[in-house]
């Protein structure tokens, strides 16, 4: 597999750590600041614990874009659309 090393912004790191500790997080940062990466961490944590997670977005095109991105990361068998 390809090595995907990334550096997190402080807000991303803090939010992801809170999520994997079972805490609720509201992440309000500007566009392009990496909120989607934090959502990926939440989805990965849910999968690791045999739980379900939901990704919501305000625009249909964004929902479709994120759906296919999640399929790329987690596989079609682990992603659905409601």
C-alpha positions in Angstrom: 0.0 0.0 0.0 1.0 3.6 -0.5 2.3 5.5 2.5 -0.1 8.4 3.1 1.7 10.5 5.7 -0.1 13.8 6.4 0.4 16.6 8.8 -2.7 17.7 10.7 -3.6 21.3 11.6 -3.9 21.8 15.3 -7.8 22.0 15.1 -7.8 18.7 13.1 -5.6 16.9 15.6 -7.6 18.1 18.6 -10.9 17.2 17.1 -9.8 13.8 15.9 -8.4 13.0 19.3 -11.6 14.0 21.0 -13.7 11.9 18.6 -11.7 8.7 19.1 -12.1 9.2 22.9 -15.9 9.1 22.4 -16.5 12.8 22.9 -18.8 15.0 20.7 -17.2 17.7 18.6 -18.4 20.7 16.8 -15.6 21.8 14.4 -16.2 25.3 13.0 -13.3 26.3 10.9 -13.0 28.0 7.5 -13.6 26.4 4.1 -10.5 24.4 3.1 -9.2 23.9 6.7 -9.7 20.1 6.7 -13.0 19.4 8.3 -13.5 16.5 5.9 -10.4 14.8 7.2 -11.8 15.0 10.7 -15.0 13.4 9.4 -12.9 10.6 7.9 -11.4 10.0 11.4 -14.9 9.8 12.8 -15.9 7.3 10.2 -12.8 5.2 10.7 -13.4 5.1 14.4 -17.0 4.1 13.9 -15.9 1.2 11.6 -13.3 0.1 14.1 -16.0 -0.2 16.7 -18.6 -1.8 14.4 -20.8 1.3 14.7 -22.6 3.4 12.1 -21.7 7.0 11.2 -23.4 9.5 9.0 -22.0 12.3 6.8 -24.4 15.1 6.0 -23.9 18.0 3.6 -26.1 20.9 2.6 -25.7 20.5 -1.2 -26.6 17.4 -3.2 -23.4 17.7 -5.4 -21.3 17.7 -2.2 -23.1 14.7 -0.9 -22.3 12.8 -4.1 -18.6 13.9 -4.0 -18.2 12.9 -0.4 -19.9 9.6 -1.0 -17.5 8.6 -3.7 -14.5 9.8 -1.7 -15.7 7.7 1.3 -16.0 4.7 -1.0 -12.4 5.2 -2.2 -11.2 5.2 1.4 -13.4 2.6 3.1 -14.7 0.5 0.2 -18.1 0.2 -1.2 -19.1 -2.5 1.3 -18.7 0.0 4.1 -20.4 3.0 2.7 -24.0 3.7 1.8 -26.2 6.6 0.8 -29.6 7.4 2.4 
